[in-house]
Amino acid sequence: MATGPVVTLKKLWRHNRWLTLSFLITLTLALVFIIRAGVFFVYWQNHADEPIEGWMTVRYVARSYRVDPKIVHDAVGLPLTGPDRRPLIKIAREEGKPLDQITERVLDAIRADRIARGQPAGELPAPNLKPPTTQPPAEPQP
């Protein structure tokens, strides 16, 4: 008599179809969530303390710097209306404030939080706020 995983699965399928099907679905879901957690972990390990840019949201900055989103939310000066999904550049435009002023306040709040938690504040990366420059086409040399 042949043995092995294939034979066992065939036998289970013949006698307990619903149980086998539910087991395979559960196994598939477990693998999906394990892969998702791994991707999430690797992404945030590589994006820790990213220089603040205008496209980032309050929540993204908080995750990158590993602080409570409320700290960044308060530093930006937003009212307590819940999570704000707007990018920092849009918040700056609507508030009538320069983006570099908002990012400096956010970095100061992050430094203060790290000091309060007993973590080394260290050197936080400077904000990357320079707009992309467009260079004029080069003139042909005679």
Secondary structure, DSSP 8 states (H G I E B T S, - for coil): ---SHHHHHHHHHHH-HHHHHHHHHHHHHHHHHHHHHHHHHHHHHHTTT----TT-BHHHHHHHHTS-HHHHHHHHT--SSS---SBHHHHHHHHT--HHHHHHHHHHHHHHHHHHTT------------------------
